[in-house]
Amino acid sequence: MKLTFLGTGAADWYLDEHKHMKGFRRNSSVLIDDCLLIDPGPHVLDALETFNIDRNSIKYIINSHNHRDHFNQDTVSALTSATFI
């Protein structure tokens, strides 16, 4: 099993403010075997790009809860063809 931590930080890490700061950890999210994403928060797309991970490899998404640092509708929409109402 391959675990890729896309973020390990707290909810108060704002991407625009902290991205270039040493020690920036993004919001908590993990990718398992490059296909199962847990907690698609607002930093996930940036992390996938930073770690050179193909977003098309993600087949499954699990959301642990609906706090904005763990679930971002724009992130999920960018990773899937899902439509949210």
VOROSE-88523 format. One record per residue (C-alpha): y, x, z; residue in one letter; residue number from 1. Coordinates in pm, whole numbers, plus 50000, padded with zeros to 5 digits. Example, Ala and Ser with C-alpha at 12.3 -4.5 7.8 and 13.67 -1.06 7.14 Angstrom:
2
<atom><c2>49550</c2><c1>51230</c1><c3>50780</c3><type>A</type><seq>1</seq></atom>
<atom><c2>49894</c2><c1>51367</c1><c3>50714</c3><type>S</type><seq>2</seq></atom>
END
This chain:
85
<atom><c2>50000</c2><c1>50000</c1><c3>50000</c3><type>M</type><seq>1</seq></atom>
<atom><c2>50342</c2><c1>50129</c1><c3>49902</c3><type>K</type><seq>2</seq></atom>
<atom><c2>50643</c2><c1>50030</c1><c3>50115</c3><type>L</type><seq>3</seq></atom>
<atom><c2>50995</c2><c1>50089</c1><c3>49989</c3><type>T</type><seq>4</seq></atom>
<atom><c2>51266</c2><c1>50014</c1><c3>50240</c3><type>F</type><seq>5</seq></atom>
<atom><c2>51564</c2><c1>49891</c1><c3>50042</c3><type>L</type><seq>6</seq></atom>
<atom><c2>51772</c2><c1>49863</c1><c3>50356</c3><type>G</type><seq>7</seq></atom>
<atom><c2>51732</c2><c1>49904</c1><c3>50731</c3><type>T</type><seq>8</seq></atom>
<atom><c2>52081</c2><c1>49825</c1><c3>50856</c3><type>G</type><seq>9</seq></atom>
<atom><c2>52245</c2><c1>49540</c1><c3>51039</c3><type>A</type><seq>10</seq></atom>
<atom><c2>52428</c2><c1>49237</c1><c3>50905</c3><type>A</type><seq>11</seq></atom>
<atom><c2>52769</c2><c1>49403</c1><c3>50940</c3><type>D</type><seq>12</seq></atom>
<atom><c2>52711</c2><c1>49660</c1><c3>50661</c3><type>W</type><seq>13</seq></atom>
<atom><c2>52935</c2><c1>49542</c1><c3>50379</c3><type>Y</type><seq>14</seq></atom>
<atom><c2>52836</c2><c1>49689</c1><c3>50043</c3><type>L</type><seq>15</seq></atom>
<atom><c2>53187</c2><c1>49732</c1><c3>49902</c3><type>D</type><seq>16</seq></atom>
<atom><c2>53319</c2><c1>49899</c1><c3>50217</c3><type>E</type><seq>17</seq></atom>
<atom><c2>53025</c2><c1>50122</c1><c3>50310</c3><type>H</type><seq>18</seq></atom>
<atom><c2>52829</c2><c1>50205</c1><c3>49993</c3><type>K</type><seq>19</seq></atom>
<atom><c2>52962</c2><c1>50561</c1><c3>49966</c3><type>H</type><seq>20</seq></atom>
<atom><c2>52963</c2><c1>50629</c1><c3>50339</c3><type>M</type><seq>21</seq></atom>
<atom><c2>52714</c2><c1>50882</c1><c3>50471</c3><type>K</type><seq>22</seq></atom>
<atom><c2>52442</c2><c1>50699</c1><c3>50663</c3><type>G</type><seq>23</seq></atom>
<atom><c2>52492</c2><c1>50367</c1><c3>50482</c3><type>F</type><seq>24</seq></atom>
<atom><c2>52165</c2><c1>50175</c1><c3>50526</c3><type>R</type><seq>25</seq></atom>
<atom><c2>52218</c2><c1>49841</c1><c3>50350</c3><type>R</type><seq>26</seq></atom>
<atom><c2>52092</c2><c1>49513</c1><c3>50496</c3><type>N</type><seq>27</seq></atom>
<atom><c2>51724</c2><c1>49497</c1><c3>50592</c3><type>S</type><seq>28</seq></atom>
<atom><c2>51486</c2><c1>49444</c1><c3>50302</c3><type>S</type><seq>29</seq></atom>
<atom><c2>51150</c2><c1>49586</c1><c3>50193</c3><type>V</type><seq>30</seq></atom>
<atom><c2>50957</c2><c1>49602</c1><c3>49867</c3><type>L</type><seq>31</seq></atom>
<atom><c2>50577</c2><c1>49613</c1><c3>49886</c3><type>I</type><seq>32</seq></atom>
<atom><c2>50378</c2><c1>49765</c1><c3>49599</c3><type>D</type><seq>33</seq></atom>
<atom><c2>50685</c2><c1>49723</c1><c3>49375</c3><type>D</type><seq>34</seq></atom>
<atom><c2>50607</c2><c1>49352</c1><c3>49334</c3><type>C</type><seq>35</seq></atom>
<atom><c2>50664</c2><c1>49171</c1><c3>49667</c3><type>L</type><seq>36</seq></atom>
<atom><c2>51022</c2><c1>49160</c1><c3>49792</c3><type>L</type><seq>37</seq></atom>
<atom><c2>51090</c2><c1>49056</c1><c3>50150</c3><type>I</type><seq>38</seq></atom>
<atom><c2>51441</c2><c1>48937</c1><c3>50235</c3><type>D</type><seq>39</seq></atom>
<atom><c2>51646</c2><c1>48939</c1><c3>49913</c3><type>P</type><seq>40</seq></atom>
<atom><c2>51985</c2><c1>49001</c1><c3>50069</c3><type>G</type><seq>41</seq></atom>
<atom><c2>52311</c2><c1>49095</c1><c3>49899</c3><type>P</type><seq>42</seq></atom>
<atom><c2>52234</c2><c1>49470</c1><c3>49884</c3><type>H</type><seq>43</seq></atom>
<atom><c2>51899</c2><c1>49446</c1><c3>49706</c3><type>V</type><seq>44</seq></atom>
<atom><c2>52022</c2><c1>49478</c1><c3>49348</c3><type>L</type><seq>45</seq></atom>
<atom><c2>52224</c2><c1>49786</c1><c3>49438</c3><type>D</type><seq>46</seq></atom>
<atom><c2>51924</c2><c1>49938</c1><c3>49618</c3><type>A</type><seq>47</seq></atom>
<atom><c2>51692</c2><c1>49873</c1><c3>49322</c3><type>L</type><seq>48</seq></atom>
<atom><c2>51938</c2><c1>50054</c1><c3>49097</c3><type>E</type><seq>49</seq></atom>
<atom><c2>51987</c2><c1>50340</c1><c3>49343</c3><type>T</type><seq>50</seq></atom>
<atom><c2>51611</c2><c1>50393</c1><c3>49381</c3><type>F</type><seq>51</seq></atom>
<atom><c2>51550</c2><c1>50343</c1><c3>49006</c3><type>N</type><seq>52</seq></atom>
<atom><c2>51316</c2><c1>50047</c1><c3>49058</c3><type>I</type><seq>53</seq></atom>
<atom><c2>51264</c2><c1>49805</c1><c3>48770</c3><type>D</type><seq>54</seq></atom>
<atom><c2>51369</c2><c1>49461</c1><c3>48895</c3><type>R</type><seq>55</seq></atom>
<atom><c2>51126</c2><c1>49304</c1><c3>48646</c3><type>N</type><seq>56</seq></atom>
<atom><c2>50835</c2><c1>49441</c1><c3>48852</c3><type>S</type><seq>57</seq></atom>
<atom><c2>50918</c2><c1>49196</c1><c3>49133</c3><type>I</type><seq>58</seq></atom>
<atom><c2>50681</c2><c1>48900</c1><c3>49106</c3><type>K</type><seq>59</seq></atom>
<atom><c2>50704</c2><c1>48748</c1><c3>49455</c3><type>Y</type><seq>60</seq></atom>
<atom><c2>50982</c2><c1>48693</c1><c3>49707</c3><type>I</type><seq>61</seq></atom>
<atom><c2>50947</c2><c1>48607</c1><c3>50074</c3><type>I</type><seq>62</seq></atom>
<atom><c2>51251</c2><c1>48510</c1><c3>50275</c3><type>N</type><seq>63</seq></atom>
<atom><c2>51210</c2><c1>48544</c1><c3>50651</c3><type>S</type><seq>64</seq></atom>
<atom><c2>51510</c2><c1>48326</c1><c3>50733</c3><type>H</type><seq>65</seq></atom>
<atom><c2>51833</c2><c1>48205</c1><c3>50574</c3><type>N</type><seq>66</seq></atom>
<atom><c2>52095</c2><c1>48431</c1><c3>50731</c3><type>H</type><seq>67</seq></atom>
<atom><c2>52316</c2><c1>48571</c1><c3>50457</c3><type>R</type><seq>68</seq></atom>
<atom><c2>52201</c2><c1>48930</c1><c3>50515</c3><type>D</type><seq>69</seq></atom>
<atom><c2>51840</c2><c1>48824</c1><c3>50447</c3><type>H</type><seq>70</seq></atom>
<atom><c2>51893</c2><c1>48571</c1><c3>50170</c3><type>F</type><seq>71</seq></atom>
<atom><c2>52145</c2><c1>48583</c1><c3>49889</c3><type>N</type><seq>72</seq></atom>
<atom><c2>52126</c2><c1>48316</c1><c3>49621</c3><type>Q</type><seq>73</seq></atom>
<atom><c2>52286</c2><c1>48542</c1><c3>49357</c3><type>D</type><seq>74</seq></atom>
<atom><c2>52025</c2><c1>48812</c1><c3>49423</c3><type>T</type><seq>75</seq></atom>
<atom><c2>51735</c2><c1>48569</c1><c3>49387</c3><type>V</type><seq>76</seq></atom>
<atom><c2>51886</c2><c1>48419</c1><c3>49073</c3><type>S</type><seq>77</seq></atom>
<atom><c2>51922</c2><c1>48768</c1><c3>48920</c3><type>A</type><seq>78</seq></atom>
<atom><c2>51555</c2><c1>48842</c1><c3>48995</c3><type>L</type><seq>79</seq></atom>
<atom><c2>51411</c2><c1>48509</c1><c3>48879</c3><type>T</type><seq>80</seq></atom>
<atom><c2>51476</c2><c1>48226</c1><c3>48643</c3><type>S</type><seq>81</seq></atom>
<atom><c2>51506</c2><c1>47991</c1><c3>48942</c3><type>A</type><seq>82</seq></atom>
<atom><c2>51788</c2><c1>47743</c1><c3>48963</c3><type>T</type><seq>83</seq></atom>
<atom><c2>51924</c2><c1>47647</c1><c3>49304</c3><type>F</type><seq>84</seq></atom>
<atom><c2>52086</c2><c1>47316</c1><c3>49386</c3><type>I</type><seq>85</seq></atom>
END
